[in-house]
Amino acid sequence: MRLELRFLGLGLSMGFVLSLAACGSSNQTPTTNNTAAITASNLTSYCQSKGGAVVSVSGTSYCKLEIPVKSSIALSYSGGNPGTASGLPVLTPSNPSGSTALNVGFQVMPGDRLYFSGAAQWGAIQIDSSSALWGLFNFTTITSNCSLANANGITSSGSTLPQNGGINQGLVVSDQSQVYFLGGNGNVSLKNSGNLMLGVNVPGTNMGCGSIQIYSMSVERCLDGSGGSHSCS
């Protein structure tokens, strides 16, 4: 879409609003992982009380938990710089702490495996200004493409966008120490403790816009008799 507005000696002021349609909140206080009650002697009873199952991995018993995180959430971003209410949440390998990303509201542990199903369409709104006759006439051109690519970084023409920071462009998560590529349907093993962050790995700060949908998001976690976390495989 290309819209051209012409003004005589006037500036242009625009504002954008975030639209949220969600079954549940998308920004909660991070969950505290209460594992202090686990001991080697009560691992089985603790696991049963949490709805989990005791499994053996390389000869060691763990409590395996399937933890629901988020589901049925739709977020819409009408265009703005990262970190603003209307700006696309941006999460890049160079900024894994997620200062401009979406805080999912869940605290992850090393070894957690995150399972995700969702979708995204994203792009940018570009505003270009020019003038003629020594500033007597001002021209502003607004180019909008909020569906440039999907969650997997595939453009509407079918091409794959180049990587950004060594990771594909598209939907990603982080444990605030490292960024992991998700795409529309994926699972990743998290390596660090931290708040779970969600965003789009995209270069630049060009008025990001688009939408993100979370169909389901869950964590697989295995705990030992001391409450330490491990990979379940």
N, C-alpha and C positions, 0 to 999 in steps of 0.2 A: 504494500500500500504506500502511495506517495502523495503527500499533501503539501501544497505550497501556499503559504500565507504571505501577503504583501502588506507592509506597513509604511507609513510616511512619518519618519522621524520618531517612531514608537518602538519600544522594546517588547519582548515576548516573555510572559511569565506563565509557567505551567506547573501544575501539581498533580501528583499521582496518589492513588489510594490502594491499599492492600485489601483484597477481598478474600475472606476466609469462609469456607464451608467445611465444617469438620464435625465428625461424630466423636467428640472428645477434644481435649486441649492438646495443642502442639508444642506448648512451652510450659513444662512443669518443673517443679523442684526435683533435681536429680535424686534417683532412688538410692538409698543407702543399702549396701549389701550386708545384711545381718547374718554372719556365719559364726558368731562367737559360741553358739550353743553346740556346734558340731564337735564330737570327740570320736576317736577311733572305735570306742565301745558302743556308741549310740548312732553310728553312721546309718545303719539300716532303718532304725525307728525315725530318725530325723528326716531321712529321705522320703519315707512313706508319708510323714506328716506334711511334707511339702509337695506331695503328688509326683515325686520323682521315682527313679528306679536305680538300684545298685547295679553297676556294671563293672566288669573287669577289663582293664586296659594294660597290656603287658604284665599281667600278674598282680596288678594293684587294684584294689576296690575303690570305686568312686561313686558319689551320688550324682546321677545324671538328671538335670532339670531342663525342662522346656519352658521358657519364660516368655509369655506374650508381652510385646512392647507397645506397638501401635497398630491400629487397623482402621480402615474406612475413613481416611482423611484426604481432603482435597484442598489445595492451596493455590491461590491465583495472585500473580504479581504483575501490576499494570505498568511498571517501568520506572526505574530509579537507580541511583548509585548503590552499590553493595553496602549493606548495613543500614539502609533506610527502610521504612515500613513498606514501601512499594517496590523496593529493589529486589531482584532475584538473589536468593541466598547463595553466596559464592564460597567455595571451599577448595583450596588449591594445595598442592604439595609444599609450596613455599610458605603457607600459612595454615598448618594443620590444627592450630588451636581453635580455629573456627570463629574468629571475631566477627565475621560477616555471615556466618552460616546459621542454620536452624538448630537450636538446642532441643534434642528429642526428649530430654527429661529422663534419661536412664543412665545409670553408672555401669560401665562395662568393666570386666576383669580380664587379665591376660589368659588366653586360651579360649575365650568365648567365641562361639561361631554364630555370626549373624546371618539370618535368612530373611530375604527381602523379596517382595513382589509389589511392583508399582509401575508408574509411567511418568513421563515428563515431556513437555514441549517447551522450548526456550529459545530465546534470541535476544534482540535488543531494539531499542528505539534510538535513532541517531538524529540529532538536531544540528543542522549546518546553517550558519548565518553568513550573509554577504551584503554588500552595499554597492550603490552606483551613484554617479554624479556627486562625488565627494561627500557621501553620507546622506544626501538628500533623500534617497530611497533606500530602505532596508528590506532585505529579503530573508525569510527563514524557511528552510526546507526540512520537513519532518519525514523521515523514512522509518516505517515500522515493520519489523519482521520478528514477531514473538514466537514463531514456530519454525525457526531456522533448522533446529535439530531435535532429536528425541533423547530419551534417557541414555541410550547407547552411543550417543554422539554421531548418529547417522542423519545426514541432511535429508530434506524433502526430495532431493534429486537422487538419493541413494548412495551418495559418496560418504566416506568416513572422514571426519574432521581430524586434523593432525593432533598429536599428543600435546599436552601442556604439563610441563614439569615431569615428564617421563610416564605419565598416566593418561589414558584416553580421556578426552573431553566427554562430559555427560554426568550422570548422577553418581555421587560418591558419598562415603561416610568417613569419619575419623574418630579415633579415641583420644583426640587432642594432641597426640604425639606423632601419629602417622595417618596418611590418607589412603583409603582403599577404594578401588573402583567397584561399583555395584551394577550399573546399568538398570534395565527394567526388571530383570529377574536374576538374582545372584545370591551367593553366599560367600562370606569372607571370614577368615580366622583373625581375630583381633589380638594384638601383641602387647597392649599396654592398658593400664588402668586410667580411666578418665570419663568425662561426660560424653555420651554419644552425640555426634554432630552430623547433620545431613545437609548437603548442598550440591551445587553444580560446579564441576571443575571447568572453568572457562577463563581464558586470558583477558586481560584488560579490565576496564571499569566503565564500559560503555552502556549505561542506562539499561541494565538487564531486565527482561520481562519474560513472562511465560507462566507455566503452571506445573505443579508437582502433585502426584497422587500416590498415597500409600495404601495399597490394598491390604497388605499384611507385613508385619515386621516382628520377628521373634529371635530369641537368643537361646542357644544350646550351651549349657554350662555343666562342667564336671568338677565336683569338689571332693577333696580328700578329707581324711579324718581330722585334720587341723583347720579346715576351712579354706585351704589354699586351692586356687583354680588351676585347671589343667585342660589340655585338649582332650576331647572325648574319643579321639581316634589315634 
